[in-house]
Amino acid sequence: MDMRKLVGRNFARLRRDQGLTQEQVEERSGFSQQYLSGLERGRRNPTIITLYELARALGVSHVELVRPDADA
């Protein structure tokens, strides 16, 4: 599985599970809505620091963003 797509799917799922829009995560994280959209579509290659900051914005462990899913 492409890690970019895995991270994007996990991020989108976690965000939706919390009822957050990309704009709300933008406010919490400082990453632009355009960046978050690209991330969710698997078009961004986030650094470990980015993963950490996004996880903090969602209130989850960074491990949740890279955890393989059942569809892999």
Contacts in CASP RR format, 6 or more apart in sequence:
PFRMAT RR
TARGET T0000
AUTHOR 0000-0000-0000
METHOD contacts of the structure
MODEL  1
MDMRKLVGRNFARLRRDQGLTQEQVEERSGFSQQYLSGLERGRRNPTIIT
LYELARALGVSHVELVRPDADA
1 68 0 8 1.000
1 72 0 8 1.000
2 42 0 8 1.000
3 66 0 8 1.000
4 42 0 8 1.000
4 43 0 8 1.000
4 44 0 8 1.000
4 45 0 8 1.000
5 42 0 8 1.000
6 66 0 8 1.000
6 68 0 8 1.000
6 69 0 8 1.000
6 72 0 8 1.000
7 39 0 8 1.000
7 42 0 8 1.000
7 46 0 8 1.000
7 51 0 8 1.000
7 65 0 8 1.000
7 66 0 8 1.000
8 39 0 8 1.000
8 40 0 8 1.000
8 41 0 8 1.000
8 42 0 8 1.000
8 65 0 8 1.000
9 40 0 8 1.000
9 69 0 8 1.000
10 64 0 8 1.000
10 65 0 8 1.000
10 66 0 8 1.000
10 67 0 8 1.000
10 69 0 8 1.000
11 36 0 8 1.000
11 39 0 8 1.000
11 40 0 8 1.000
11 54 0 8 1.000
11 58 0 8 1.000
11 65 0 8 1.000
12 40 0 8 1.000
14 58 0 8 1.000
14 60 0 8 1.000
14 64 0 8 1.000
14 65 0 8 1.000
15 21 0 8 1.000
15 22 0 8 1.000
15 25 0 8 1.000
15 40 0 8 1.000
15 58 0 8 1.000
18 58 0 8 1.000
20 58 0 8 1.000
22 33 0 8 1.000
22 36 0 8 1.000
22 37 0 8 1.000
22 40 0 8 1.000
23 33 0 8 1.000
25 31 0 8 1.000
25 36 0 8 1.000
25 54 0 8 1.000
25 57 0 8 1.000
25 58 0 8 1.000
26 32 0 8 1.000
26 33 0 8 1.000
26 36 0 8 1.000
28 57 0 8 1.000
28 58 0 8 1.000
29 36 0 8 1.000
29 53 0 8 1.000
29 54 0 8 1.000
29 56 0 8 1.000
29 57 0 8 1.000
30 53 0 8 1.000
30 57 0 8 1.000
31 39 0 8 1.000
31 50 0 8 1.000
31 53 0 8 1.000
31 54 0 8 1.000
35 44 0 8 1.000
38 44 0 8 1.000
39 46 0 8 1.000
39 54 0 8 1.000
46 54 0 8 1.000
48 62 0 8 1.000
51 62 0 8 1.000
51 65 0 8 1.000
51 66 0 8 1.000
52 62 0 8 1.000
54 62 0 8 1.000
54 65 0 8 1.000
55 61 0 8 1.000
55 62 0 8 1.000
55 64 0 8 1.000
55 65 0 8 1.000
58 64 0 8 1.000
END
